[in-house]
Amino acid sequence: MDSVKAKKHLGQHFLADANIARKIVEALRLPDGVQEVLEIGPGMGVLTGTLLQHAEYRTSVVEIDRESVAYLGKHFPALEGRIHSQDFLKMNLATLYPGQPISIIGNFPYNISSQIYFQILAHRQQVRESVGMIQKEVADRLAEGPGSKTYGILSVLLQAFYTIEYLFTVPPHVFNPPPKVQSAVIRLTRNATEKLDCDEVLFFKVVKQAFSTRRKTLRNALKPFGMPAEATTDPIFDKRAEQLSVADFVGLTQLVERERQA
């Protein structure tokens, strides 16, 4: 097997530029003594080949496309035993890398890029870094700060635990087939926040509910939490979700928590 056909239903757009691949791999910083790197969706291995040139870490790949798995097995014998033929969204990284910090890298399938970041969040104690190529529109949103129309749920949740850097833009012509959109590479690096100063499960719920009706003030958006009017007199309830920083959302969650305990 000498090639793999890109499959639309898997959101595949194979990178075909070795120079861009090198730039993406060089963006890895391996914080906290990371020695394990997991590539998501290697396709035909343009990134993989560059990763395997680095002896300072051990590269594994996860690929759901069986055709790609067969291709990788044939063309990259160094990956033997490290090709995980499964869905990254269903992986338990704690089982795969018990007690080990990891970095995640990849040309992420565009149709599941947001879900990949939710999976990274779920394993935030292990995933110390992520270098991902995604749609530029999504990259802009994740790196955006409060006050922007594109700032949203994932922006807040990721920024609570990661420093996000927009690294560079990638044009469509370096892919096969070329996507209809611009792409971008962003790096997430785990910040010093091991635990938020509030109930983290409630924090996630508050953020999601606040943005579910983003045009409403928080007083109205958070009505499903059943807070009485006298509990929403703080000026923060006059604001909209997009105006709040991560710290503001932590404070808001504390207010909701306090009311629930009253």
Phi, psi and omega in degrees: 000119186250358176200165178234135179277126178295132183253123185299319184293343177262003179066030186276129169222103187286131175291133183236021184235110184295330180292318177294319178302315180298318179297321180294313181295321180292345178284347177293132179249347178050059180291162174055034176069027180300131176235356180244126179239129179246123177263131178264130174062059184292341178061247180259012169080024179296317175287319185304314181300322178289319179300320184291348176283350184259111182277351183283351174215165181255123182264131170235162179228152174235127186217128182271339183278113184298328178296318177294319180301316179296318180297314182296319179299324181283318189267344181230073182301337179295343181273004184308128181082359182234021173255111181264107182274079182201181181269119180304326183293344180250005183283146171254101185292334179293329178283319182289321181234068185302118176069012183250139173284146181224159170247143179243138183220159174161161167269090191292136175304127188298328185285350179230017185300319179296319180295326177298319181289329174293324177293320176298317177301319181296335180246033187297337179287338180258320183281102184273345184199150173216130173243110186231141172260123185220178175301139181303321181301318179289319179300316178301317183295316183293325183273351184289151178257178180303149177098349181264148179292337182267349177296128185211200185305307184292328176302310183293311184296318179290318182293342176294330186238349184226147167273128185247127179237127173277115187270303179197160181266146182235124182285158183298330190290352179271006180247158173228114352286157179292132176288166180274004183230163172286154177241168179207155178250127177235151178242130173253130176236128183302130179272188186279356182282100177282325178212138178288155181275048178192177176291112186293324178297317179293322178304312179300318181294318181296315180299313181296317180292321181299321182273349183295331174228070192294343179278344180275155172291160182297332178302319180275321183297327184265014180304326178301343178280356174067032180278130178293158184305320183292344180269356182242036180274343179302138181305338180299332182286349176277349183269170174255160185307317186293349180270352187263136173278175176302315180299322178297319180293326175297314179297320178296318179297322178298321178296316179295318180298314181300318181293323180293330181275345184290000000 
